[in-house]
Amino acid sequence: MDVELVQQLATDKVICMAARVSTIGNKVQDYDQGKDRGLINFLMRDRHGSPFEHGTFTFRISAPIFVVREVMRHRAGMSYNEESGRYRELEPVFYIPAGDRPLVQVGKAGQYDFEQGTFQQWFVASEAARTAYVTAWESYQSMLAAGIAREVARSVLPVGTFSTFYVTCNPRSLMHFLSLRTKSDTARYKSFPQVEIQMVADQMEAEFKRLMPITHEMFVKHGRVAP
C-alpha cells in the first residue's frame, strides 16, 4: 500500500485557537504549549469535537480496489477523487498477499481473528490470485484491442486491481477513520479491521502523529475515540 501526504494545514495550535475563540473572541492568542496540552486533553476527554474539524490532510493512496471501497465507506468530513477506468487504460498492478499475511479466518462477523495458516494455504492463495489476474488482464486487453470502450472492458478486472485516489479530511474525521481501521489493545472500543486497510491507516496515522503530536497523544490517551 502506498500512502503519501501531499499537503496539510493541520496543527495542534489551530485546534486551540478554534476552541478559545468562544471565550476570548478576537483577542490575540499567545502560544503556550503547556496550556495547549491541557486544553486539547480537555477537549478530547469531554468530546468537544468541533475544534478538531479545523485543518486538513490530503493523501494520495494507491491500494487494491477492495481497500479503496472500504476507505470510501467513510463519508463524514472526507472528500475523494479516484482514477477512472472510463477515461484511461488501467495498469496491470495487482494485489497478492505477502507470506506473513494471516489467511485463516476464525470467529464471528465483526469480531474475526486470523491465524497464520500454512505455506500450502499461502501457495494456493497466491497462485489462484496470479492465475485470475493473468486471465482477467488478457481479457481486458483483448476487449480494448477489439475497440470496446474502456468503461465496458474494465468490468472484467478483479477487486485486487490497484487504483489511486486522493482523500482530504479534517483531523476529527481522520481520528474516526483511525478508530475503526486500526487494531489496538488500548482502544476503548475494539476494532477488527482487515489487514490491508490497516496497512493504509497505519501510514496515515504516522503523519497525523508527526504533525499533531499533542492531539495524537490525547487521542491515544482517551482510548482512540474520535471526539
C-alpha positions as CSV (number, residue, x, y, z in Angstrom):
1,M,0.0,0.0,0.0
2,D,1.4,3.4,-1.0
3,V,0.3,6.4,1.1
4,E,1.7,9.9,0.5
5,L,0.8,13.1,2.3
6,V,0.7,15.7,-0.4
7,Q,-0.5,18.7,1.6
8,Q,-1.6,19.6,5.1
9,L,-2.9,22.5,7.0
10,A,-3.3,20.9,10.4
11,T,-1.6,21.8,13.7
12,D,-2.3,21.5,17.4
13,K,-2.2,25.3,17.7
14,V,-5.1,25.9,15.3
15,I,-7.2,23.4,17.3
16,C,-6.6,25.5,20.4
17,M,-7.2,28.8,18.5
18,A,-10.6,27.5,17.3
19,A,-11.6,26.3,20.8
20,R,-10.6,29.5,22.6
21,V,-12.4,31.9,20.2
22,S,-15.6,31.0,22.1
23,T,-14.3,32.7,25.2
24,I,-11.9,35.4,24.0
25,G,-13.3,36.5,20.7
26,N,-10.9,38.4,18.5
27,K,-8.2,38.9,21.2
28,V,-4.7,37.8,20.1
29,Q,-3.9,34.4,21.4
30,D,-0.4,33.6,22.9
31,Y,1.1,30.2,22.2
32,D,1.7,28.2,25.4
33,Q,2.4,24.5,24.8
34,G,1.5,23.6,28.4
35,K,-1.8,25.3,28.3
36,D,-2.5,23.9,24.8
37,R,-1.8,20.4,26.0
38,G,-4.3,20.8,28.9
39,L,-6.9,22.3,26.6
40,I,-6.6,19.5,24.0
41,N,-6.8,16.9,26.8
42,F,-10.0,18.6,28.0
43,L,-11.5,18.7,24.5
44,M,-10.7,15.1,23.8
45,R,-11.7,13.8,27.2
46,D,-15.1,15.6,27.2
47,R,-15.6,15.1,23.5
48,H,-15.9,18.7,22.3
49,G,-15.3,17.8,18.7
50,S,-15.8,20.8,16.6
51,P,-12.4,22.4,17.2
52,F,-10.8,19.3,15.7
53,E,-12.6,20.0,12.4
54,H,-10.2,22.9,11.6
55,G,-7.3,21.8,9.4
56,T,-6.9,19.3,6.6
57,F,-4.8,16.4,5.4
58,T,-4.6,15.4,1.8
59,F,-3.3,11.9,1.0
60,R,-2.6,10.2,-2.3
61,I,-3.2,6.5,-1.9
62,S,-2.6,3.5,-4.1
63,A,-4.3,0.3,-3.0
64,P,-6.4,-2.6,-4.3
65,I,-9.9,-1.7,-5.2
66,F,-11.3,-3.7,-2.3
67,V,-9.3,-1.5,0.1
68,V,-10.3,1.7,-1.8
69,R,-14.0,0.8,-1.4
70,E,-13.6,0.2,2.4
71,V,-11.9,3.6,2.8
72,M,-14.7,5.3,0.9
73,R,-17.2,3.9,3.3
74,H,-16.1,6.9,5.5
75,R,-18.1,9.9,4.3
76,A,-18.4,12.5,7.0
77,G,-15.6,15.0,6.6
78,M,-13.9,13.0,3.8
79,S,-13.6,14.1,0.1
80,Y,-12.4,11.7,-2.6
81,N,-11.3,11.7,-6.2
82,E,-10.2,8.4,-7.9
83,E,-8.6,7.5,-11.1
84,S,-11.2,6.3,-13.7
85,G,-11.2,3.2,-15.8
86,R,-13.6,5.1,-18.1
87,Y,-11.0,7.6,-19.1
88,R,-7.7,5.8,-19.0
89,E,-6.4,2.3,-19.5
90,L,-5.6,0.8,-16.1
91,E,-2.2,-0.5,-15.2
92,P,-1.6,-4.3,-14.6
93,V,-0.8,-3.9,-10.9
94,F,-2.5,-6.5,-8.7
95,Y,-2.5,-7.4,-5.0
96,I,-1.1,-10.8,-3.8
97,P,-1.0,-11.4,-0.1
98,A,2.5,-11.5,1.5
99,G,3.8,-14.6,3.0
100,D,3.2,-13.3,6.5
101,R,-0.4,-12.2,5.9
102,P,-2.7,-14.3,8.2
103,L,-5.0,-16.4,6.0
104,V,-7.3,-18.5,8.2
105,Q,-10.4,-16.7,9.5
106,V,-12.0,-17.7,12.8
107,G,-14.8,-16.2,14.9
108,K,-18.0,-14.4,14.0
109,A,-18.8,-11.4,11.8
110,G,-17.4,-8.2,13.3
111,Q,-15.1,-10.0,15.6
112,Y,-12.9,-12.0,13.4
113,D,-9.5,-13.2,14.4
114,F,-7.0,-14.6,11.9
115,E,-4.4,-17.4,12.2
116,Q,-1.3,-17.5,10.1
117,G,-2.1,-20.6,8.0
118,T,0.3,-23.0,6.3
119,F,2.7,-22.5,3.5
120,Q,0.4,-24.6,1.4
121,Q,-2.5,-22.3,2.0
122,W,-0.4,-19.3,1.1
123,F,0.7,-21.0,-2.1
124,V,-2.8,-21.9,-3.1
125,A,-3.9,-18.3,-2.4
126,S,-1.1,-16.6,-4.3
127,E,-1.2,-19.0,-7.3
128,A,-5.0,-18.7,-7.6
129,A,-4.7,-14.9,-7.5
130,R,-1.9,-14.9,-10.2
131,T,-4.0,-17.1,-12.4
132,A,-7.1,-15.0,-12.1
133,Y,-5.2,-11.8,-12.7
134,V,-3.5,-13.1,-15.8
135,T,-6.8,-14.3,-17.3
136,A,-8.6,-11.1,-16.4
137,W,-5.8,-8.8,-17.8
138,E,-5.7,-10.8,-21.1
139,S,-9.5,-10.5,-21.4
140,Y,-9.3,-6.7,-20.6
141,Q,-6.6,-6.2,-23.3
142,S,-8.5,-8.3,-25.9
143,M,-11.6,-6.2,-25.4
144,L,-9.6,-2.9,-25.7
145,A,-7.9,-4.3,-28.9
146,A,-11.3,-5.0,-30.3
147,G,-12.3,-1.4,-29.9
148,I,-14.6,-2.0,-26.9
149,A,-15.0,1.1,-24.7
150,R,-12.8,1.3,-21.6
151,E,-15.8,1.6,-19.4
152,V,-17.1,-1.7,-20.6
153,A,-13.7,-3.5,-20.7
154,R,-12.8,-2.7,-17.1
155,S,-15.7,-4.8,-15.9
156,V,-13.6,-7.9,-16.2
157,L,-10.9,-6.7,-13.8
158,P,-11.0,-8.0,-10.2
159,V,-11.1,-6.1,-7.0
160,G,-7.4,-6.9,-6.4
161,T,-6.5,-4.4,-9.2
162,F,-4.7,-1.3,-7.8
163,S,-6.4,2.1,-8.0
164,T,-5.1,5.5,-7.0
165,F,-7.2,8.2,-5.3
166,Y,-6.9,11.4,-3.3
167,V,-8.6,11.8,0.1
168,T,-8.9,15.1,2.0
169,C,-10.1,15.0,5.6
170,N,-10.0,17.1,8.8
171,P,-8.4,15.8,12.0
172,R,-11.7,14.8,13.5
173,S,-12.7,12.7,10.6
174,L,-9.2,11.2,10.4
175,M,-9.5,10.1,14.0
176,H,-12.8,8.5,13.4
177,F,-11.3,6.6,10.5
178,L,-8.3,5.5,12.6
179,S,-10.5,4.4,15.4
180,L,-12.2,1.9,13.1
181,R,-9.4,0.9,10.8
182,T,-6.6,0.2,13.2
183,K,-6.4,-2.5,15.8
184,S,-5.0,-1.5,19.2
185,D,-5.1,-3.2,22.6
186,T,-5.5,0.3,24.2
187,A,-8.7,1.2,22.3
188,R,-11.8,1.7,24.3
189,Y,-13.9,0.1,21.6
190,K,-12.2,-2.8,19.9
191,S,-11.9,-2.8,16.2
192,F,-11.2,-5.7,13.8
193,P,-10.0,-4.1,10.5
194,Q,-8.9,-6.1,7.5
195,V,-5.1,-6.3,7.4
196,E,-4.8,-4.4,4.1
197,I,-6.8,-1.3,5.2
198,Q,-4.8,-1.2,8.4
199,M,-1.7,-1.0,6.3
200,V,-3.1,2.2,4.8
201,A,-4.4,3.5,8.2
202,D,-1.0,3.0,9.9
203,Q,0.7,5.2,7.4
204,M,-1.9,7.9,7.7
205,E,-1.6,7.8,11.5
206,A,2.1,8.2,11.3
207,E,1.6,11.5,9.5
208,F,-1.1,12.6,12.0
209,K,1.2,11.8,14.9
210,R,4.1,13.7,13.3
211,L,2.2,16.9,12.5
212,M,-0.2,17.0,15.5
213,P,1.7,15.3,18.3
214,I,-0.4,16.6,21.2
215,T,-3.7,15.8,19.5
216,H,-2.5,12.3,18.7
217,E,-1.2,11.8,22.2
218,M,-4.6,12.7,23.7
219,F,-6.4,10.6,21.1
220,V,-4.5,7.6,22.3
221,K,-4.7,8.5,25.9
222,H,-8.5,8.6,25.8
223,G,-9.0,5.3,24.2
224,R,-8.7,6.2,20.5
225,V,-12.2,7.6,20.4
226,A,-12.9,10.4,18.0
227,P,-14.3,13.4,19.8
